[in-house]
Amino acid sequence: MKKLLFFFLILSFASCSKNDSEPEGPSGPLPVITWVMSSGRFTIQTGESIQLVPDIEYLDETSVYTWIIEGKTVGHENYYTFTSDEPGVYYVKLIINNRYGKVEDEVKITVVEAENVEMPEVPEHSDWKFPWTEINVAQGRTIKVKAYMIDNEVSEVFTANEQGRHVVSLNDNGRSRNLVINVCPAPGTYRRTSRGKAMVNRVYEYMPAPGHQVNGYIITGEAYPKDCTHEQACDSVLAHFSRKWSVSLGGQGGYLIAGFDHSVPSGGAAYDLCIKGNPFSYQSEPGIIWVSQDDNGDGLPNDQWFELAGSEYGSDNHTTEYAITYFKPEKAKSAVGWRDSNNDTGYIPYLSYWNPSPYYWQPWVRGSEYTYFGSRLRDRSTYQNGISDIPPYDWGYADNLGDFIDGPAGKMGYYKISNARTWDGQPADLEYIDFIKIQTAQTGSTPNLGEISTEVYYISDYHLE
């Protein structure tokens, strides 16, 4: 979801009445104008309305409001509702007079053309789905094997007692699917103890879900090349991280997987991982964090994953064993439909004023549909009077204001490996990790900002910062 541009717009909305000290008229204080909504929400579509509500200090019984657009007085209330049927950039000026003098402020509002986007029909799932067909698990651990996108609960819990190759068969209404579990040596066998670089040194997978920032969209630096391969996209993400530039994970389920050149130790109650996003007070886009060890020692993230529990883990706001399938649009400039494991449907909106690319579908994703697996956080976004609000959760998620603190790597989110949980919610007791996955956790969207999409700028080992 678009956020960085809003940061630059904030500069143009600063009130000319603001000073480091209280403004004084000839014999008393002048009013001070501030705005209760953020500048990032001053983009609306034609036909929509936005209510401008200033917060005024030092009002008295002589204070008079005057709202002006293009030199014409349009109101004298303590608020003003703006709307326009014509796209363009508008400046709304507020003047407040009192017995001590006059102050004024100006707000910039961008009005974009409302789009008549064709809404897709969302098909049924083509088949039952599996997050993996083969996986590596350290001896002594358990893992849940489950089929998704079917009416019945078809699953099996496997305990990795004996090393070697094991086949688990799932059956549903006369059909079956075999899945392979390779039981590897005990945890810690392939731990790398040498110190390396703080930042991740490789991006193994970049699989953003559809969204308006993930195909042909440029926010900082160059986007990945047109019609690029998956490998080129991963290299582009790593290059962005080296500059602390943003990459978007798209809608619900979109993810990236990165790895370190060493095993990152768990500090117990201390922080272990640094992840920079760009949340604001009105717009957090939380991503769930997963971690993994290289159980088979091949240097690839093909091993069991563990979710880092955040503040909502186990609550009504948190859903585990969740899956969502996106369907490739047949026509250009169309929204992208989805159906999830609860059989709910929805879409990723097409917003040409953010990204005019004909398709929000990555060129390296083959086929007409793609399914993402993981956990989900409840969408709490709201949109009213042209204003979007996407509140943060308390802690434990990437690109979430609740986690942003000042630390050794700067102001960003800091996280603990000790919060890793097994599939059944128990502490995983990981002594280290080798790989990290970050995944967009909400399905929501708002008309002016688009889909909720976790953004990542940087991932590193806290202990080496």
Summary of the structure (lengths in Angstrom):
residues: 465
radius of gyration: 25.2
end to end distance: 28.7
largest distance: 88.0
contacts: 1556
relative contact order: 0.18
helix: 8%
strand: 42%
